[in-house]
C-alpha cells in the first residue's frame, strides 16, 4: 500500500557523486560494452584504433572549447567520439548532452541501433538509466543523476535556446551550411556550451564532403587543408594535428596523409585512365598496396600496418618529432584541437580495398563520365576532399606561370604595335591605383610589360611629404593617372625611340565618391583634349550583357561622359584562354618571368562557375581584372576590325608609328607638362585627328 522511499533516495544520491577522475578512453573501456551481431563482443578497446586515444582524451580538456576530427569511414571515429563519449559522460562526469545527426531519420536510427544497445548491454550505464517510462524515448534519455541525453538533427529548434555541457555534431559535411537562417551548425553548437565555460565541450566529426572553394590552392604548411566550407574549414581554425608513424626501416616518422600520396608506385591518373578499362582491378590493387617512406624510399607492406598504428603520434602543425619519439614544443596553439587522418591509417579498411575502390571509381569515370563513385571513395574511403576532374584539367591548363617568358620590363617588343594601360581603383586604408600595362600586336596578341601601384598623391601631407592617395575624397588625386599613366612612354627596340600609351582604361567602381570623381577627371581630360586616349570602364552586372557597349553618363540630363559597360565574364573567359596558349600567335597573352608569386595568386583569385560567371575566391584579383580591362581597351580601339596590311597610324610598325616619340622629344615635352597648348605641333609631328596635345608631357616609367 505504501511505497518505499529508498529507491528515490538512492536515485537522487547519484546526482551528488563527484566526477570520476579517469580519461575518456579509460572510462569508456570500463563501462561501454559492445555486442555486435556477427562481430566484436566485449568492452570498448583502443587496441585496433590507437589513434583515437588522443582525440578522445581531449574531449575532457579544460584548455579547449572544441575537438574536430576529420577522418574516413571505417576509422572507428563514431564508436570512439560518440558512443564512448556518451558512456564516459553518463558514468564518469555527467552533464546534459546533445548529439546532432545529419537528419531526423539518422537520429532515430542512431538512438535505436547504438544508444539503446549501449544502455542495454552495458551494466553500469543500464544501472543509471531512469526507471520512469516517460524518461526514455527515441530522442530523449534521462538518467538517475539528472543527466539528459538528447539525440536531435540540424534545425534551429534543436540547436537553439537550451544549454548543454556536451554537444556532438556527427557527419557534419552532410548537414546544411546554414541551419534555418541561424548560421552554421558548429557555431550554434559551440554557443550551447558557453554557459559551462571551460567544462563545456563541442565535438564535430565527419569525412570531407564539401567542395574545395579554391582549386588553385597551394598549402603554406604541411598540415593545412584546402579551403572549403564544412569540417575542413573548422579544422584549419584549430591546431591542425596530423598522424605520423615511424618507418620500420629507417625509424624516421612520416605523415599518414589523407588521399593516396603514400602509394608512390601508382601510375599518374592520366596513364591509369588509358589502361584501366581492360585492367584486372583486383590484381592492380594487390600490386600497388604498398606505401613508401618519404625519407628512405623503402616499401612498407600491409603486414606492418598494426605496428605502425601502435607507434604513431599526433603532431600539431609546426611540431616535429625525432626518431626516438620526442616531440618539440613548437606548433600552432588554438582553442580548437583539430585532427585529420586519412584512409591509409583507418583501422577497419585495408590498403587493398582502399585502392580497389579508387580504381573502380576511375573505371566508372572512364567508361561513363560519371564522377559519383570516384567522389564517394575519395571522400569516405580516403578521407580527402574531392576536386572534380574538369577543375583538375582547368588547373593544369590554367597556370600561365609555366609559360612565363624572359622578356624585359618597360620595353615594347618588336612585334607590338601599340600600348594600353588599365587602372583599378582600390579604396580603404590602403587606397591606391593599380596599373597594368600591355603591349598589343596584330591579331590581339599581347605582352604584359609593366605593373605598378600609385599610392601617393600630388598633395602635400602634414609632414611635408606627399599625402596618401584618396581617390574617393579628393578629385585632384585622379590627375596622378594623367601624369603617370596617360602620359607615360615605354622604350622600344628602336634605339632612342619610345612609344606612348595609346589608351588608358580606368575602372569607375569603388567607394562612395569614386564614380563621381572618375567622371570629373574625364571632364578635366576633355579640356586638355585627351579624350581619345582615355576610357572609363564599368563591369556589367548581367551575365548576358554584351561584350562591350558604350553609353553616356553624367548628372541629371547632362549625360556627357562616355562609359564602356563591359561583360567581365566574357572578357575573363577570353584572357584566361589567351593565357593558356603556349605558342605565339592570335590572342596569346605573354607573361614575363619578372612577375612574382603575388601576381599568380591574383590571377587565380577567381573561379569560373558552371553558369559562365566568375566567382571571386580571394581578396586580391587585380591581375585578371586588369588583363580583362586591357582586352576591353583593345576592343574599344577596334583591333578586331584592323586590316594589318594597312593599319591606322598608331598601329603601324614602330619605325612608322604615329605614337612613337624620340627620347629627346619626350624630355623636351616633359618641361612643358601642365600647359594648355594649341592642338597642332610641327615639332612633335603629332596628327590633329589623334587629339595630340603638346602640353600633355611624356613620362617614361
Secondary structure per residue as TSV (DSSP state, phi and psi in degrees):
chain	resnum	aa	ss	phi	psi
A	1	X	-	360.0	-39.4
A	2	X	-	-112.6	127.8
A	3	X	-	-76.8	158.3
A	4	X	-	-86.6	142.2
A	5	X	S	-84.2	-8.8
A	6	X	H	-60.2	-46.0
A	7	X	H	-60.4	-34.7
A	8	X	H	-69.6	-43.5
A	9	X	H	-65.4	-42.6
A	10	X	H	-63.1	-41.4
A	11	X	H	-65.5	-40.2
A	12	X	H	-67.8	-30.0
A	13	X	H	-63.3	-25.9
A	14	X	G	-61.0	-29.1
A	15	X	G	-70.7	-17.5
A	16	X	G	-99.5	-0.9
A	17	X	-	-70.8	134.4
A	18	X	-	-70.9	156.7
A	19	X	-	-59.8	146.3
A	20	X	-	-81.7	128.7
A	21	X	-	-85.2	71.0
A	22	X	-	-130.9	159.8
A	23	X	-	-75.8	163.6
A	24	X	H	-60.1	-46.4
A	25	X	H	-61.4	-41.4
A	26	X	H	-67.7	-43.3
A	27	X	H	-61.8	-42.5
A	28	X	H	-66.9	-36.4
A	29	X	H	-64.9	-24.6
A	30	X	H	-91.3	-20.4
A	31	X	H	-121.7	-28.0
A	32	X	-	-91.4	109.7
A	33	X	E	-102.0	131.1
A	34	X	E	-110.8	127.9
A	35	X	E	-127.6	105.8
A	36	X	-	-107.7	119.6
A	37	X	T	-55.4	119.4
A	38	X	T	77.5	5.1
A	39	X	S	-131.6	-147.8
A	40	X	-	-69.8	140.6
A	41	X	E	-131.1	127.6
A	42	X	E	148.5	-179.8
A	43	X	E	-74.2	150.7
A	44	X	-	-56.1	141.0
A	45	X	-	-143.0	146.6
A	46	X	S	-94.3	12.8
A	47	X	S	-58.6	-44.1
A	48	X	S	-85.3	-21.4
A	49	X	-	-126.3	62.8
A	50	X	T	-62.5	-22.6
A	51	X	T	-69.4	-12.5
A	52	X	H	-83.0	-13.5
A	53	X	H	-62.4	-49.1
A	54	X	H	-66.2	-47.8
A	55	X	H	-59.1	-38.4
A	56	X	H	-65.6	-40.8
A	57	X	H	-61.1	-37.7
A	58	X	H	-68.5	-13.8
A	59	X	T	-65.3	-19.7
A	60	X	T	-104.8	11.6
A	61	X	-	-68.8	135.9
A	62	X	S	-90.2	-7.3
A	63	X	S	-99.1	1.4
A	64	X	-	-131.9	147.7
A	65	X	S	-98.1	-14.9
A	66	X	E	-153.4	152.6
A	67	X	E	-123.3	127.9
A	68	X	E	-117.8	130.7
A	69	X	E	-130.4	117.3
A	70	X	E	-105.7	121.7
A	71	X	-	-161.0	164.8
A	72	X	-	-80.8	175.3
A	73	X	T	-67.9	159.4
A	74	X	T	61.1	33.4
A	75	X	S	-107.5	-3.2
A	76	X	S	83.6	11.6
A	77	X	H	-71.8	-34.7
A	78	X	H	-66.3	-44.9
A	79	X	I	-67.5	-38.4
A	80	X	I	-78.3	-42.5
A	81	X	I	-93.2	-17.9
A	82	X	I	-111.5	-66.0
A	83	X	I	-59.1	-48.9
A	84	X	H	-67.3	-35.9
A	85	X	H	-67.3	-40.8
A	86	X	H	-59.7	-47.1
A	87	X	H	-59.0	-45.1
A	88	X	H	-62.9	-46.2
A	89	X	H	-62.1	-43.4
A	90	X	H	-66.2	-42.0
A	91	X	H	-97.8	-20.3
A	92	X	T	-118.4	-40.9
A	93	X	S	-146.9	78.0
A	94	X	-	-63.1	147.4
A	95	X	-	-174.4	146.5
A	96	X	-	-56.3	138.7
A	97	X	E	-135.1	137.5
A	98	X	E	-118.9	124.2
A	99	X	E	-110.6	123.6
A	100	X	E	-110.4	114.0
A	101	X	E	-90.3	168.1
A	102	X	S	-74.0	-21.8
A	103	X	S	-143.5	168.8
A	104	X	H	-66.3	-38.5
A	105	X	H	-63.4	-40.9
A	106	X	H	-65.8	-35.7
A	107	X	H	-62.5	-42.3
A	108	X	H	-64.4	-45.4
A	109	X	H	-60.5	-44.4
A	110	X	H	-63.9	-40.4
A	111	X	I	-62.9	-45.1
A	112	X	I	-75.9	-42.0
A	113	X	I	-90.4	-18.8
A	114	X	I	-122.2	-52.0
A	115	X	I	-68.2	-48.8
A	116	X	H	-61.9	-40.0
A	117	X	H	-65.7	-41.1
A	118	X	H	-62.1	-41.8
A	119	X	H	-66.5	-43.7
A	120	X	H	-67.1	-37.5
A	121	X	H	-93.9	-14.5
A	122	X	-	-104.0	108.6
A	123	X	H	-55.9	-43.0
A	124	X	H	-68.5	-34.3
A	125	X	H	-72.9	-43.1
A	126	X	H	-61.0	-35.9
A	127	X	H	-64.0	-31.5
A	128	X	H	-88.9	-6.9
A	129	X	B	-67.7	137.5
A	130	X	-	-62.2	140.0
A	131	X	S	-84.9	-7.9
A	132	X	S	-80.7	131.5
A	133	X	G	-61.5	-37.8
A	134	X	G	-75.8	-4.9
A	135	X	G	-88.6	1.9
A	136	X	B	-135.7	106.7
A	137	X	-	-137.9	-174.9
A	138	X	S	-58.0	-42.8
A	139	X	S	-107.4	-1.7
A	140	X	E	-138.7	132.9
A	141	X	E	-130.9	126.9
A	142	X	E	-115.0	138.0
A	143	X	B	-112.3	164.7
A	144	X	T	-60.8	-32.7
A	145	X	T	-83.2	4.3
A	146	X	S	100.4	-6.0
A	147	X	-	-67.8	136.4
A	148	X	E	-112.9	125.1
A	149	X	E	-109.3	120.0
A	150	X	E	-114.7	131.3
A	151	X	E	-110.4	109.8
A	152	X	E	-124.0	-162.0
A	153	X	E	-145.0	168.5
A	154	X	S	-71.6	102.7
A	155	X	S	-155.6	156.4
A	156	X	H	-62.1	-36.2
A	157	X	H	-66.8	-29.8
A	158	X	H	-81.7	-32.0
A	159	X	H	-109.0	14.1
A	160	X	S	-122.8	158.5
A	161	X	S	75.3	-64.7
A	162	X	-	-68.3	150.0
A	163	X	-	-101.5	138.7
A	164	X	-	-132.7	142.6
A	165	X	S	-75.1	-36.3
A	166	X	E	-121.9	134.3
A	167	X	E	-131.8	130.3
A	168	X	E	-123.9	125.7
A	169	X	E	-113.6	118.3
A	170	X	E	-115.3	149.1
A	171	X	S	53.1	49.7
A	172	X	G	-59.6	-38.7
A	173	X	G	-74.5	-3.7
A	174	X	G	-99.5	4.7
A	175	X	S	-91.2	159.5
A	176	X	-	-63.4	149.6
A	177	X	S	-66.9	-30.9
A	178	X	S	-128.9	122.6
A	179	X	S	-90.4	100.9
A	180	X	T	51.8	36.0
A	181	X	T	76.7	6.1
A	182	X	S	-95.5	-12.3
A	183	X	-	121.6	-175.1
A	184	X	-	-70.8	148.3
A	185	X	H	-61.1	-36.6
A	186	X	H	-63.6	-44.4
A	187	X	H	-64.2	-39.9
A	188	X	H	-66.8	-42.8
A	189	X	H	-65.6	-40.8
A	190	X	H	-63.6	-35.5
A	191	X	H	-65.1	-31.8
A	192	X	H	-67.6	-21.4
A	193	X	T	-97.6	-6.4
A	194	X	G	-64.8	-28.1
A	195	X	G	-59.4	-29.1
A	196	X	G	-89.6	4.7
A	197	X	G	52.8	-130.0
A	198	X	G	-72.8	-10.9
A	199	X	G	-84.9	-12.8
A	200	X	-	-82.7	156.0
A	201	X	E	-152.1	134.7
A	202	X	E	-116.7	128.2
A	203	X	E	-117.7	136.0
A	204	X	E	-132.5	131.8
A	205	X	E	-137.3	150.3
A	206	X	E	-178.0	158.2
A	207	X	-	-86.3	152.9
A	208	X	-	-61.5	140.9
A	209	X	-	-147.9	-8.6
A	210	X	S	-91.6	148.0
A	211	X	-	-69.7	150.4
A	212	X	B	-69.0	130.3
A	213	X	S	-85.3	-16.2
A	214	X	-	-135.1	95.2
A	215	X	T	-67.3	-15.5
A	216	X	T	-94.7	12.8
A	217	X	-	-59.4	136.0
A	218	X	-	-123.3	116.6
A	219	X	-	-64.2	142.0
A	220	X	S	-87.9	-16.0
A	221	X	S	-136.9	168.1
A	222	X	S	-70.3	-19.5
A	223	X	S	-104.4	-7.1
A	224	X	-	-70.2	134.5
A	225	X	-	-88.1	154.0
A	226	X	-	-60.0	148.7
A	227	X	-	-64.9	126.3
A	228	X	B	-158.9	152.1
A	229	X	S	-72.3	171.0
A	230	X	T	83.9	-150.1
A	231	X	H	-68.8	-31.1
A	232	X	H	-68.1	-32.7
A	233	X	H	-64.6	-39.6
A	234	X	H	-69.5	-40.2
A	235	X	H	-55.8	-43.8
A	236	X	H	-65.2	-24.6
A	237	X	H	-76.5	-17.1
A	238	X	T	-90.6	-160.0
A	239	X	T	-89.9	4.5
A	240	X	-	54.6	69.4
A	241	X	E	-91.3	135.8
A	242	X	E	-123.6	155.6
A	243	X	E	-92.0	127.2
A	244	X	E	-117.5	144.1
A	245	X	E	-135.5	155.3
A	246	X	E	-87.2	136.5
A	247	X	-	-64.8	129.8
A	248	X	T	-68.1	-10.8
A	249	X	T	-97.8	-53.9
A	250	X	T	-103.4	-6.6
A	251	X	-	70.9	-1.0
A	252	X	-	-74.3	142.3
A	253	X	E	-81.2	142.3
A	254	X	E	-141.8	159.2
A	255	X	E	-81.9	131.5
A	256	X	-	-81.8	77.2
A	257	X	-	-67.2	147.2
A	258	X	S	-62.8	153.4
A	259	X	S	91.7	-152.7
A	260	X	S	-121.1	23.8
A	261	X	T	-60.5	-31.2
A	262	X	T	-80.0	-15.0
A	263	X	-	-87.3	73.8
A	264	X	T	-69.1	-17.9
A	265	X	T	-86.0	-5.8
A	266	X	S	-68.4	131.7
A	267	X	-	-61.8	161.6
A	268	X	-	-58.5	150.4
A	269	X	H	-59.4	-37.5
A	270	X	H	-62.4	-37.9
A	271	X	H	-70.4	-39.4
A	272	X	H	-60.2	-43.4
A	273	X	H	-62.9	-27.3
A	274	X	H	-73.5	-28.0
A	275	X	H	-114.9	-10.6
A	276	X	T	-73.4	-21.6
A	277	X	T	-62.5	-38.3
A	278	X	T	-101.4	1.2
A	279	X	S	-79.7	152.5
A	280	X	-	-80.9	100.6
A	281	X	H	-63.7	-37.0
A	282	X	H	-63.7	-43.6
A	283	X	H	-66.7	-38.3
A	284	X	H	-64.0	-40.8
A	285	X	H	-66.9	-41.7
A	286	X	H	-64.0	-38.5
A	287	X	H	-64.3	-37.4
A	288	X	H	-102.8	6.6
A	289	X	-	-78.2	55.5
A	290	X	-	-136.5	130.6
A	291	X	E	-99.5	160.1
A	292	X	E	-124.1	134.9
A	293	X	-	-70.9	126.8
A	294	X	T	-72.2	-13.3
A	295	X	T	-86.6	-52.6
A	296	X	T	-107.6	-9.9
A	297	X	-	79.0	5.1
A	298	X	-	-72.9	143.2
A	299	X	E	-80.7	141.9
A	300	X	E	-126.7	117.3
A	301	X	-	-89.1	177.2
A	302	X	G	-68.2	-16.2
A	303	X	G	-65.3	-19.0
A	304	X	G	-92.0	-4.0
A	305	X	H	-60.3	-48.1
A	306	X	H	-62.4	-39.7
A	307	X	H	-64.6	-40.2
A	308	X	H	-60.0	-43.7
A	309	X	H	-64.8	-42.0
A	310	X	H	-65.7	-29.9
A	311	X	T	-101.2	7.2
A	312	X	-	-73.8	160.0
A	313	X	E	-140.4	144.8
A	314	X	E	-88.5	133.7
A	315	X	E	-123.9	134.5
A	316	X	-	-69.5	160.0
A	317	X	T	-60.4	121.6
A	318	X	T	96.8	-8.7
A	319	X	-	-87.1	149.4
A	320	X	-	-124.5	166.7
A	321	X	B	-144.5	141.3
A	322	X	-	-88.2	173.6
A	323	X	T	-58.7	-31.5
A	324	X	T	-86.7	4.3
A	325	X	-	87.9	15.7
A	326	X	-	-88.2	122.8
A	327	X	B	-90.6	147.8
A	328	X	-	-79.6	166.4
A	329	X	S	-90.4	3.4
A	330	X	-	-80.9	173.6
A	331	X	S	123.3	162.1
A	332	X	-	-66.1	140.6
A	333	X	-	-110.2	136.9
A	334	X	-	-155.0	158.0
A	335	X	S	-77.9	-6.3
A	336	X	E	-112.4	120.7
A	337	X	E	-88.6	107.7
A	338	X	E	-113.8	136.0
A	339	X	E	-126.9	143.5
A	340	X	E	-141.9	120.1
A	341	X	-	-126.1	145.5
A	342	X	-	-99.0	173.3
A	343	X	G	-64.0	-23.7
A	344	X	G	-64.2	-24.7
A	345	X	G	-102.3	-1.6
A	346	X	-	-63.9	127.8
A	347	X	T	-65.8	-37.3
A	348	X	T	-99.7	22.8
A	349	X	S	-135.4	123.0
A	350	X	-	-80.0	157.1
A	351	X	H	-64.6	-33.6
A	352	X	H	-61.3	-48.7
A	353	X	H	-67.4	-33.5
A	354	X	H	-60.6	-46.6
A	355	X	H	-71.8	-38.2
A	356	X	H	-60.5	-45.1
A	357	X	H	-65.8	-35.5
A	358	X	H	-64.9	-45.1
A	359	X	H	-65.3	-36.9
A	360	X	H	-64.9	-39.4
A	361	X	H	-64.5	-39.4
A	362	X	H	-65.6	-40.1
A	363	X	H	-63.8	-42.2
A	364	X	H	-60.9	-40.9
A	365	X	H	-66.1	-42.2
A	366	X	H	-66.4	-33.8
A	367	X	H	-90.4	-34.3
A	368	X	H	-116.7	-16.4
A	369	X	-	83.5	-3.5
A	370	X	-	-81.4	134.6
A	371	X	-	-102.8	4.3
A	372	X	H	-60.9	-50.8
A	373	X	H	-63.8	-37.3
A	374	X	H	-66.3	-42.1
A	375	X	H	-65.0	-41.8
A	376	X	H	-62.0	-45.0
A	377	X	I	-70.5	-34.1
A	378	X	I	-66.4	-45.0
A	379	X	I	-69.6	-53.9
A	380	X	I	-91.8	-29.1
A	381	X	I	-91.8	-44.1
A	382	X	S	-88.0	-17.5
A	383	X	-	68.4	34.4
A	384	X	-	-127.3	154.1
A	385	X	-	-73.0	153.6
A	386	X	-	-106.4	137.7
A	387	X	-	-118.1	119.8
A	388	X	-	-54.3	147.4
A	389	X	H	-59.5	-35.4
A	390	X	H	-63.2	-39.7
A	391	X	H	-70.3	-34.0
A	392	X	H	-61.9	-42.2
A	393	X	H	-65.8	-40.3
A	394	X	H	-62.4	-39.7
A	395	X	H	-61.5	-44.3
A	396	X	H	-65.1	-34.7
A	397	X	H	-89.0	-16.9
A	398	X	S	-108.2	39.9
A	399	X	-	-120.0	82.1
A	400	X	G	-64.6	-16.2
A	401	X	G	-58.4	-30.9
A	402	X	G	-67.3	-24.6
A	403	X	G	-102.0	8.6
A	404	X	-	-59.5	142.0
A	405	X	B	-115.2	161.9
A	406	X	-	-93.2	80.5
A	407	X	-	-128.4	149.8
A	408	X	-	-77.3	160.5
A	409	X	T	-79.8	151.8
A	410	X	T	74.1	-1.5
A	411	X	B	-114.6	129.3
A	412	X	-	-78.2	123.7
A	413	X	-	-60.5	154.4
A	414	X	T	-61.5	-29.4
A	415	X	T	-77.1	-15.8
A	416	X	E	-77.5	156.8
A	417	X	E	-120.2	-27.3
A	418	X	E	-156.0	170.0
A	419	X	E	-127.4	137.6
A	420	X	E	-123.6	156.6
A	421	X	E	-131.1	140.1
A	422	X	E	-116.7	139.0
A	423	X	E	-124.7	122.0
A	424	X	E	-104.0	140.0
A	425	X	E	-102.1	120.8
A	426	X	E	-113.9	132.7
A	427	X	-	-107.1	-161.0
A	428	X	S	84.2	-162.3
A	429	X	T	-65.9	-28.8
A	430	X	T	-106.9	51.1
A	431	X	-	-62.6	141.8
A	432	X	E	-169.9	162.4
A	433	X	E	-101.6	126.0
A	434	X	E	-102.6	124.8
A	435	X	E	-119.1	133.7
A	436	X	E	-131.3	129.9
A	437	X	E	-116.2	129.8
A	438	X	E	-121.0	139.2
A	439	X	E	-96.1	137.7
A	440	X	E	-113.0	139.5
A	441	X	E	-117.8	-175.8
A	442	X	G	-58.4	152.3
A	443	X	G	58.8	35.7
A	444	X	G	63.7	22.9
A	445	X	-	-76.0	138.3
A	446	X	E	-133.9	153.5
A	447	X	E	-129.7	128.6
A	448	X	E	-80.5	116.5
A	449	X	E	-114.5	-8.1
A	450	X	E	-162.5	149.9
A	451	X	E	-152.8	125.4
A	452	X	E	-157.5	173.8
A	453	X	E	-126.7	145.1
A	454	X	E	-108.7	113.1
A	455	X	-	-112.7	-16.8
A	456	X	E	-115.8	149.1
A	457	X	E	-93.9	-177.3
A	458	X	E	-95.2	5.7
A	459	X	E	-84.4	152.4
A	460	X	E	-87.2	130.5
A	461	X	-	-84.8	-179.1
A	462	X	T	-64.5	-29.4
A	463	X	T	-95.5	11.5
A	464	X	S	86.2	-11.6
A	465	X	S	-85.8	162.8
A	466	X	E	-57.5	136.7
A	467	X	E	-71.9	150.5
A	468	X	E	-60.4	150.2
A	469	X	-	-68.2	141.3
A	470	X	-	-145.1	81.0
A	471	X	T	-63.7	-24.2
A	472	X	T	-79.1	-29.9
A	473	X	T	-103.3	-28.7
A	474	X	-	-118.8	104.7
A	475	X	G	-58.0	-34.0
A	476	X	G	-67.9	-18.5
A	477	X	G	-65.1	-21.9
A	478	X	G	-69.9	-18.0
A	479	X	H	-67.1	-15.6
A	480	X	H	-61.6	-32.2
A	481	X	H	-65.4	-39.9
A	482	X	I	-62.0	-50.7
A	483	X	I	-74.8	-33.8
A	484	X	I	-102.6	-16.6
A	485	X	I	-118.9	-58.7
A	486	X	I	-58.7	-41.1
A	487	X	T	-93.1	10.2
A	488	X	E	-74.3	152.2
A	489	X	E	-127.3	156.4
A	490	X	E	-129.6	139.7
A	491	X	E	-62.1	152.9
A	492	X	-	-122.0	177.9
A	493	X	S	-74.9	-10.4
A	494	X	S	-87.9	122.9
A	495	X	T	-54.8	126.4
A	496	X	T	77.5	3.8
A	497	X	E	-111.9	142.3
A	498	X	E	-127.9	162.6
A	499	X	E	-123.0	130.3
A	500	X	E	-77.7	159.7
A	501	X	-	-73.7	121.2
A	502	X	S	-73.2	-41.5
A	503	X	E	-147.6	131.1
A	504	X	E	-109.4	121.7
A	505	X	E	-109.8	130.4
A	506	X	E	-125.1	130.0
A	507	X	E	-70.2	144.0
A	508	X	-	-111.3	2.3
A	509	X	-	-90.3	158.3
A	510	X	S	149.0	-151.3
A	511	X	S	-65.3	164.5
A	512	X	T	-56.5	129.6
A	513	X	T	106.2	-24.8
A	514	X	H	-65.7	-47.1
A	515	X	H	-62.5	-46.9
A	516	X	H	-62.7	-40.4
A	517	X	H	-68.6	-32.7
A	518	X	H	-63.8	-42.5
A	519	X	H	-64.4	-42.1
A	520	X	H	-64.1	-38.1
A	521	X	H	-61.3	-42.5
A	522	X	H	-60.6	-40.7
A	523	X	H	-65.3	-38.2
A	524	X	H	-65.7	-39.2
A	525	X	H	-65.3	-33.0
A	526	X	H	-64.3	-37.7
A	527	X	H	-66.7	-24.7
A	528	X	T	-93.8	6.2
A	529	X	T	59.6	46.3
A	530	X	-	-110.1	8.0
A	531	X	G	-66.0	-23.3
A	532	X	G	-75.0	-8.0
A	533	X	G	-115.0	6.2
A	534	X	E	-134.5	156.4
A	535	X	E	-150.7	142.1
A	536	X	E	-97.8	143.1
A	537	X	E	-124.1	143.6
A	538	X	E	-144.8	133.8
A	539	X	E	-80.1	131.0
A	540	X	-	-70.9	146.2
A	541	X	S	-83.5	-25.6
A	542	X	S	-85.4	135.0
A	543	X	T	-74.3	-12.1
A	544	X	T	-101.0	11.8
A	545	X	S	-65.7	156.7
A	546	X	-	-61.0	157.0
A	547	X	S	-57.5	-46.6
A	548	X	E	-153.5	134.1
A	549	X	E	-147.9	133.4
A	550	X	E	-97.8	133.0
A	551	X	E	-132.4	171.3
A	552	X	E	-110.3	136.3
A	553	X	E	-131.2	167.5
A	554	X	E	163.0	-171.2
A	555	X	E	-89.5	124.8
A	556	X	T	60.8	-130.5
A	557	X	T	-80.4	-8.6
A	558	X	E	-88.3	80.8
A	559	X	E	-94.6	83.5
A	560	X	E	-111.5	-5.2
A	561	X	E	-106.5	120.2
A	562	X	E	-69.8	137.7
A	563	X	E	-133.4	127.3
A	564	X	E	-86.4	113.6
A	565	X	E	-99.3	112.4
A	566	X	E	-118.8	153.2
A	567	X	-	-87.1	103.8
A	568	X	H	-66.7	-26.7
A	569	X	H	-66.8	-45.0
A	570	X	H	-67.7	-38.4
A	571	X	H	-64.6	-40.7
A	572	X	H	-71.3	-34.0
A	573	X	H	-57.1	-44.8
A	574	X	H	-66.2	-45.2
A	575	X	H	-73.2	-32.5
A	576	X	H	-69.5	-37.7
A	577	X	H	-64.7	-39.9
A	578	X	H	-65.5	-34.8
A	579	X	H	-72.6	-24.5
A	580	X	H	-74.2	-24.7
A	581	X	-	-66.8	130.5
A	582	X	-	-100.1	-13.3
A	583	X	S	-110.2	157.1
A	584	X	S	-67.2	152.0
A	585	X	S	142.2	-162.8
A	586	X	T	-50.8	126.5
A	587	X	T	67.3	2.5
A	588	X	-	-64.9	138.0
A	589	X	E	-106.0	112.9
A	590	X	E	-90.3	133.7
A	591	X	-	-113.7	142.1
A	592	X	B	-88.4	158.8
A	593	X	T	-75.7	-16.0
A	594	X	T	-75.5	-7.9
A	595	X	-	-68.7	140.8
A	596	X	-	-89.2	176.9
A	597	X	H	-60.4	-29.3
A	598	X	H	-57.9	-35.7
A	599	X	H	-66.9	-43.5
A	600	X	H	-69.8	-30.8
A	601	X	H	-63.5	-41.5
A	602	X	H	-65.2	-40.8
A	603	X	H	-61.9	-34.3
A	604	X	T	-100.4	22.4
A	605	X	S	-84.1	-1.7
A	606	X	E	-128.7	147.2
A	607	X	E	-122.8	130.3
A	608	X	E	-76.8	129.5
A	609	X	-	-90.4	165.9
A	610	X	T	-63.9	-25.8
A	611	X	T	-84.6	5.6
A	612	X	S	93.8	-6.0
A	613	X	-	-87.4	162.1
A	614	X	E	-109.8	131.4
A	615	X	E	-110.3	129.8
A	616	X	E	-77.3	126.2
A	617	X	-	-118.6	-6.3
A	618	X	S	-138.8	157.4
A	619	X	S	-66.8	-44.1
A	620	X	-	-92.0	109.9
A	621	X	-	-130.0	22.8
A	622	X	H	-61.3	-34.5
A	623	X	H	-57.6	-49.6
A	624	X	H	-75.4	-34.0
A	625	X	H	-62.1	-46.2
A	626	X	H	-70.3	-33.7
A	627	X	H	-63.9	-41.4
A	628	X	H	-63.6	-39.6
A	629	X	H	-67.7	-38.3
A	630	X	H	-64.4	-35.8
A	631	X	H	-65.9	-40.1
A	632	X	H	-62.4	-36.5
A	633	X	H	-61.8	-42.9
A	634	X	H	-62.9	-41.4
A	635	X	H	-64.4	-39.3
A	636	X	H	-63.2	-31.7
A	637	X	T	-79.8	-4.5
A	638	X	T	81.5	32.4
A	639	X	G	-62.1	-27.7
A	640	X	G	-73.2	-16.0
A	641	X	G	-104.0	-1.2
A	642	X	-	-72.2	132.9
A	643	X	-	-87.6	105.9
A	644	X	T	-72.9	-7.6
A	645	X	T	-80.8	-27.7
A	646	X	S	-135.2	68.8
A	647	X	-	-77.3	164.2
A	648	X	-	-63.6	163.9
A	649	X	G	-59.2	-32.7
A	650	X	G	-80.3	-6.5
A	651	X	G	-115.7	15.6
A	652	X	S	-80.2	166.6
A	653	X	-	-52.7	154.9
A	654	X	G	-56.1	-36.3
A	655	X	G	-65.1	-25.1
A	656	X	G	-114.8	6.2
A	657	X	-	-74.6	133.7
A	658	X	T	-72.1	-16.0
A	659	X	T	-93.0	4.1
A	660	X	E	-77.4	141.2
A	661	X	E	-142.8	141.1
A	662	X	E	-74.0	158.1
A	663	X	H	-62.0	-35.7
A	664	X	H	-66.7	-45.2
A	665	X	H	-62.5	-39.5
A	666	X	H	-63.3	-43.0
A	667	X	H	-66.1	-38.0
A	668	X	H	-66.0	-37.3
A	669	X	H	-68.2	-32.2
A	670	X	H	-61.0	-30.4
A	671	X	T	-67.6	-24.1
A	672	X	T	-98.5	6.1
A	673	X	T	-58.3	136.2
A	674	X	T	97.4	-11.9
A	675	X	-	-89.6	140.9
A	676	X	-	-84.4	116.1
A	677	X	-	-123.6	165.1
A	678	X	-	-58.6	157.8
A	679	X	S	-71.3	-29.7
A	680	X	-	-94.5	152.0
A	681	X	B	-152.6	111.9
A	682	X	T	-71.5	-28.4
A	683	X	T	-72.8	-32.3
A	684	X	T	-93.9	-18.3
A	685	X	T	76.5	16.5
A	686	X	B	-77.4	144.6
A	687	X	-	-95.4	138.1
A	688	X	G	-57.8	-38.1
A	689	X	G	-66.6	-16.7
A	690	X	G	-88.6	-7.5
A	691	X	T	74.6	30.3
A	692	X	-	-75.3	143.5
A	693	X	-	-128.3	127.1
A	694	X	G	-58.3	-32.4
A	695	X	G	-81.1	-0.8
A	696	X	G	-65.0	-32.1
A	697	X	-	76.7	144.4
A	698	X	-	-119.4	140.9
A	699	X	E	-140.1	122.6
A	700	X	E	-90.2	128.6
A	701	X	-	-71.3	360.0
